[in-house]
């Protein structure tokens, strides 16, 4: 009985992770299709996609994409530095946050740096995060696909 329940829950977790990874892959693949569009237009397209995913998936706490500056700004000459676009839920409402990170260099002990350097699909270990703008503590996992 216990082994049956364990297998059943393991299968549920596997299914959920596979679905989330499929979303991440679809986002990455759709973003790659827009590489030849000027970056000012790409941002609007990317945000439209992210917002739609957020609206259509109420189980997602947030949906975000991050882009290295060198990939979106030809004048940026460093490997570090990135811009992140995030749609998140607060009190049942979808909100938007845009921020710039790693402007002075990589945080080499941070999760993003490790994901960036691996340059492969990854599911992070679950972690607690305090979302200051949302004023909530959530238990999160991330699925990431490198472009």
C-alpha positions in Angstrom: 0.0 0.0 0.0 2.7 2.5 1.0 4.8 1.6 -2.1 1.8 2.0 -4.3 1.1 5.5 -2.9 4.8 6.4 -3.2 4.8 5.4 -6.8 1.6 7.3 -7.5 2.9 10.5 -5.9 6.3 10.1 -7.7 4.4 9.8 -11.0 2.4 13.0 -10.2 5.5 14.9 -9.4 7.2 13.7 -12.5 4.2 14.6 -14.7 4.0 18.1 -13.1 7.7 18.7 -13.7 7.5 17.5 -17.3 4.6 19.8 -17.9 6.5 22.8 -16.4 9.6 21.9 -18.4 7.5 21.7 -21.6 6.3 25.3 -20.9 9.9 26.5 -20.4 11.0 24.8 -23.6 8.1 26.4 -25.6 9.0 29.8 -24.2 12.6 29.4 -25.1 11.9 28.1 -28.6 9.4 30.9 -29.3 11.9 33.5 -28.1 14.6 32.1 -30.4 12.3 32.7 -33.4 12.4 36.5 -32.7 16.2 36.9 -32.7 16.2 38.9 -36.0 13.6 41.4 -34.8 14.9 44.6 -33.3 15.3 44.3 -29.5 12.8 47.1 -28.8 10.1 45.1 -30.6 11.3 41.8 -29.1 10.7 43.0 -25.6 7.1 43.7 -26.3 6.6 40.3 -28.0 8.4 38.5 -25.1 6.3 40.3 -22.5 3.1 39.6 -24.4 4.0 35.9 -24.4 4.9 35.9 -20.7 1.8 37.7 -19.7 -0.4 35.3 -21.7 1.2 32.3 -20.0 0.8 33.9 -16.6 -2.9 34.7 -17.3 -3.6 31.2 -18.6 -1.9 29.3 -15.8 -3.2 30.4 -12.4 -1.1 27.7 -10.8 2.1 29.7 -11.7 3.2 32.2 -9.0 5.4 33.9 -11.6 6.6 33.7 -15.1 9.9 35.4 -16.1 12.6 35.6 -18.7 16.1 37.0 -18.3 18.3 38.2 -21.1 22.0 38.9 -21.0 22.6 42.5 -22.1 25.2 41.5 -24.7 22.3 39.5 -26.4 19.9 42.5 -26.5 22.3 45.5 -26.6 25.2 45.6 -29.1 26.9 48.3 -27.1 27.2 46.2 -24.0 30.7 44.6 -24.0 30.6 42.4 -20.9 29.4 38.8 -20.4 27.7 39.9 -17.1 24.7 42.1 -16.8 21.1 41.1 -17.6 17.5 42.3 -17.8 14.7 40.3 -16.3 11.0 40.6 -17.1 8.6 39.1 -14.6 4.9 38.6 -14.4 3.7 37.6 -10.9 0.6 37.2 -8.9 -0.3 39.5 -6.0 -3.7 39.2 -4.4 -5.2 37.5 -7.4 -3.9 40.2 -9.8 -1.1 39.8 -12.3 1.6 42.4 -11.9 4.8 43.2 -13.9 8.3 43.9 -12.7 11.3 44.7 -14.9 14.7 44.8 -13.3 18.4 44.8 -14.2 20.9 42.6 -12.4 24.6 41.7 -12.3 25.5 45.2 -13.6 28.9 45.2 -11.9 29.7 41.5 -12.4 28.2 38.0 -11.8 27.2 36.9 -8.3 29.3 33.7 -8.7 27.7 32.1 -5.6 24.1 32.7 -6.9 21.7 30.3 -8.5 21.4 32.2 -11.7 25.2 32.1 -12.3 25.3 28.3 -11.9 22.4 27.9 -14.3 24.0 30.3 -16.8 27.3 28.5 -16.7 25.8 25.0 -17.1 23.9 26.2 -20.2 21.5 23.3 -20.1 18.0 22.6 -19.0 17.6 22.3 -15.3 15.0 21.9 -12.6 16.3 23.6 -9.4 15.9 22.2 -6.0 12.8 23.7 -4.3 13.6 26.7 -2.2 11.9 29.3 0.0 11.9 32.8 -1.3 10.6 36.0 0.2 9.1 38.1 -2.5 9.3 41.6 -1.1 7.0 43.2 -3.6 4.4 40.5 -3.0 5.0 40.3 0.8 4.6 36.5 0.7 6.8 33.6 1.4 6.4 30.9 -1.2 7.9 27.4 -1.7 9.3 27.5 -5.3 11.0 25.4 -7.9 12.3 26.7 -11.1 12.5 25.1 -14.5 15.0 26.7 -16.8 15.9 26.3 -20.4 19.0 28.0 -21.7 18.9 29.9 -25.1 
